[in-house]
């Protein structure tokens, strides 16, 4: 039994006419009739009752019709999945918060790209809210945000954890260990409101009874690198995510100052749209692979 015969049978059953099915398939009616005759001979049953008014399905034809529809649906899914795995190429779009985008994901992205060379990958730095909006609108395939969300059609999974640290240059005059009250007399630089880490810090300090307004904040900047440059120049201290400063700490360009009454950890979550991923098997596979290695592949 050939797949083409099943396709032709299905078309005849829907059209209730061999001539209409032949016309739609761009083959002659006698050729199609011969195909169906060979199918009936192979199955050993009569599938159609022919009359001047067209054709009707026999009992055997009705059984054939039920299973042929299931077969063709499965066959279509098979072809789509094989095409996705073997020949599909496209752009896999990732949206992430600035810290995740610039300091956590590039090394992970290299590994994913190596495993899926038919894809190109784009990584865009946006706020957590914009990441969520892009996932909801189908404008990104995978997102990384600070904090967990609960949306009906969005899958949210833990990606990695980080902490906020106080840093200063090695030459900056500051005790080896401080309290939050001590810090209120020391010049400080902060990230601005667009950063999730700043909003987390502000909320935490409020909860501890030490609002940001009580600190000697000289200015706020829109770049983690700008804050680090200011600190390394000896112009003040800063609270920054550890992932953004670990290289400079290792290279002894800056140092971490323990704060006795400060302990702020946070979680980064991956998000993706359940429906969008299931529409394309390869996309879903890439998403799950990305999530499985991200915590072990941070730069």
N, C-alpha and C positions, 0 to 999 in steps of 0.2 A: 504494500500500500504506500503510495507516494503522498508526500505532504500536499503537492499540487492537487491531487484528487480530492483530498479532504477540504481544501480551500474552495474548489469548484463545487463540491457537494453543498457546503455551507452557503455559497452564493445562490445556488439553485433553490435551496430551502427558503432563503429569505425573499427571493424574487418570485417564487412559485411559478417559475417559467424558465425552461431551458434556453429559449431564444433570447430572453432578456439577459440572462446570466452570461450567455455567449457573447452578446453585444457588449456588455460591460467589461468583459475580460478580453475583448478584441481577438476572439478566435471564432472559427466557424461553428455553426450549430451541430453539423454532423461530427466534427472532431470532439466537441464536448459530450455529445451523446455516446460516442465510443468510449470516452474516458469513464463515464458513469456505468456503462455496460461492463467494462473490465472490473470496476470496483464491486459491482454486484456479484460478478462471477467469483471474485476473490473471497468475498464475504460469504457467499453461498446463500444470499437472501435477496429479495426484491425490495428496493428502497423507495420506488416511486410507482404511483398509479398515473398513467398518462391518459389524457382525454383532450377533446377539442378545446376545452376551457382552460387547459394548462395541466399542471401536475399537482398531485397531493402526495403526502408522505404516507407510506404504509406504517404498520406498527414497528417493523424493523427500522424503517426510515426515521421514525420519531426517536427511537433509542439512539440511532446513529447521530441524529441532530443534536441530542443532549450532550453526548460525549465529544462530538466534533467541536462544539463551541468551547468546551472546557479545554480540549487539546490545543485549539488555536490560541486561546488566551495564554496558556502556559508557554506555547511556542513563541508568542510575541514577547513575553517576559524574558524568555531565554535569549532571544536575539538581542534584545535591548541590553541585557546584562553583559553579554559577551562583547557587544559593541563598545560598551562603556569601559570594560576592562582592557580591551585590546587596541581600540583605535581612537578613543575619545581624547581630545586635547582641548584645554580651555584654561580659564583663569580661576584660581581658587582665591576668594577674597576674605581677608582677615581684618577685622577691626578690633583695636585694643586701646586701653588707656595708655597715656604717654610712657609711664614707667614700664609697663609690660612690653609695650611696643619696642622701646629703645634698649632695654636692658635684659629682658627675659627671653624674648621669642626669636631673635635672629639666628642663634645657634640651633634652636629646635627646627626652625624653618629650613635650614640647610639639610638636615637629616630627612625631613619630609620630602623635600624637592628631589633628593637623591633616590628615594624610594618610588616616587611618582614623577618620572622625567617628562611624561607627556603633558603635564600641567605646568603653567606658569603661576606664580604666587604673588599676590599684592598684599602689603601690610600697611595699614593706615592708622595713624595715631589720632584718636578722638576721645571725648569724654565718655564716662560710663553710660550716661543717658543716651548719647548719640550711638554708642555701640548697640544698645538695646533697640533703638529705633531702626537701625540698619538691619538688624536680624529680623525684626518684625516685618519690615517692608521688603525683605528678600534682596537687600542691597549688599549683604555680606553673608558668607557661608559659615563663618565661625567668629565668635567674639570672645574677648577677655575683659572682665569687669571686676571692680572691687566690691565684695559683698555678694550675698546670695539673693536671687529674686525668685518669685513664684508666679509664673505665667503658664496658662493652660497649654499652649502650644510650643513653649520654649523649654528645651532640656538644659538644666543648669547643673554643672558638676564641679567639684573642687579641682583646681589646677595646681596651685602651689601656695605656700605661706611665706610671709615675710614679716619683718619688724621695723619699727621706726627707731632710729638711733640719733643721738646728739653727737655732732662731729665738730672738730676744731683743727687748726693747723698745729704742727708740733711746736712752733714757736709762740703760739698764742698763750697769753698769761691767763690760765684758768686752773683751778685745783684738779687733782686727779680724779676726784669724785665730788659730785655736787647734788644739791636738792633743787626742786623747782623754785623755791624761794630764792636760793642763791642766784639762779639764772636770771631773775628779774632785773638784776643790776648789770648784766652782761649784754653787749651789743649782739643783736641776732638778725639773721636774714631768713626769710621764709619763701616758700613757693606761694603762688597766688591761688585764688579760689577755684580755678579750673582743674586743679589736681585733687584727685580723690584722697591722696595721702594728707593733703592740707586739711581737707574737711574732716577726715578721721581724727587728725591731731587736734583740731579746734574743738571737736565734740568731746574728745577724751579729756582735754585740759579743763573744759567747762565742768565736766562731771567730777573732776578732782578738786574743784574750787579754785582753779588757777586760770581764769580766762586769758585769751591771747592778748587782750588789751592791757593787761598788767605787765607784759614783757616789753623789753626795750627793742622792739622790732624797727630796724632802720628802714627797711623797704622790703617789698615782695617782688619776686621775679617770675617770669613765665617760662623759665627753662631750668631744668635740674643742673645742667652743665654750668649755667651762669651762677647758680647758688654755690656750686662746688668751687668755681674759680674765685669767688669772693672769699670763701672760707680759706682756701689755700693761700690766698694773698694776705691772710692774717687780719681781715677786716671784721671778723665776728664769728659766731657759732651758728649752727643750723641743725634743725631736725630733718633728717632725710631717710627714705627707705634704705635698708641695708643693701639691697640688690643694686642700688645706684652708686654705692660708695665702696663696695668691697675691693675693687681693683686698686683704688687710691689708698685704701687702708693697707693692703698687702704691699704696695710700693712705698709705704711710709710717707705719702704726701699729706695725709691727714690722719687723725686718730679719733677713736671712739671714746667719748667721755661718759662713764657710767652715771646715771641719775638714780639716786636711791629710791625715790618715790615715783618712778616713771617706768611703766612696762606696757608697751603698746604693740600688739601683734595684729596682723590682719590677713585675710584670705583673699586670693584671687580666684575667680570662677570662670570656667569656660561656658559659653552658651551657644546653642544653635537651634534653628527652627526644625521641629520634629518633621513637619510635612515636607519641607524643602529637601532635607537629607534623604527621606524615604523615596522621593521622586527619582533620585539618581543613586544607584547602589555604590558607584565609585566615590561620589561625594561623601556618602555616609561612612564609607571605609576610611577615607582620608581623615575625616573629622575624628573618628574613634582612634585612629593611629596617632594623630596629633595629640589628643588628650592623654593617651597612654604614655607618651614619652616626654611631655612638656616639663614635668617636675624634675626629670633626670637630665634634661638637656639645656638648662638655663645657662646662659653665657657667664 
